Amino acid sequence: MKNFTAIVEKDSETGFYVGYVPGFPGAHSQGESLDELQKNLHEVIEMLLEDGEPKLETEFVGTQTIAV
């Protein structure tokens, strides 16, 4: 079993949660709830892994808060 880090944002217009795995082309989805988003991302990643192990183009490092 392999773990992937997903970035999750909430669309202010639709209220949907949108998630993607940095550096993993095609690994993105949305859902009306965080649980639905996680289920959808899981399905997408499983499908993408059927084509073989991805070569991740980037690596998630973290977040920063910038005060302006």
C-alpha positions in Angstrom: 0.0 0.0 0.0 1.3 3.4 -0.9 0.3 6.8 0.5 -0.2 9.9 -1.6 -0.6 13.5 -0.3 -3.5 15.4 -1.7 -4.0 19.2 -1.7 -7.7 20.0 -0.9 -9.4 23.3 -1.6 -13.0 24.4 -1.3 -14.6 26.1 -4.3 -16.4 29.2 -3.0 -18.9 29.3 -5.9 -20.0 25.6 -5.8 -19.1 24.6 -2.3 -17.4 21.5 -3.6 -14.1 20.2 -2.3 -11.5 19.9 -5.0 -8.4 17.8 -4.5 -5.3 16.8 -6.4 -2.0 15.0 -5.9 0.9 17.3 -6.7 3.1 16.0 -9.5 0.8 13.1 -10.3 -0.8 13.9 -13.7 -4.5 13.1 -13.8 -4.8 12.5 -10.0 -7.6 15.1 -9.3 -11.3 15.0 -8.4 -14.0 16.8 -6.5 -16.8 16.0 -4.0 -19.6 17.6 -2.1 -18.0 16.4 1.2 -14.5 15.6 2.3 -15.5 11.9 2.6 -16.8 11.9 -1.0 -13.7 13.7 -2.2 -11.5 11.1 -0.5 -13.5 8.2 -2.1 -13.3 9.8 -5.5 -9.5 10.5 -5.2 -9.0 6.9 -4.1 -10.8 5.6 -7.2 -8.9 7.9 -9.5 -5.5 6.9 -8.1 -6.4 3.2 -8.2 -7.3 3.6 -11.9 -4.1 5.5 -12.7 -2.0 2.9 -10.9 -3.4 0.2 -13.3 -1.0 1.8 -15.9 2.0 1.3 -13.6 3.8 3.2 -10.9 3.8 6.9 -11.6 7.0 8.9 -11.8 6.0 11.8 -9.6 7.0 15.2 -11.1 7.1 17.0 -7.8 7.0 16.2 -4.1 4.7 17.8 -1.5 6.8 19.7 1.0 4.4 21.7 3.1 2.6 25.0 3.3 3.7 28.5 4.3 1.8 31.5 5.7 2.8 34.8 4.1 1.9 37.9 6.0 1.5 41.0 3.8 
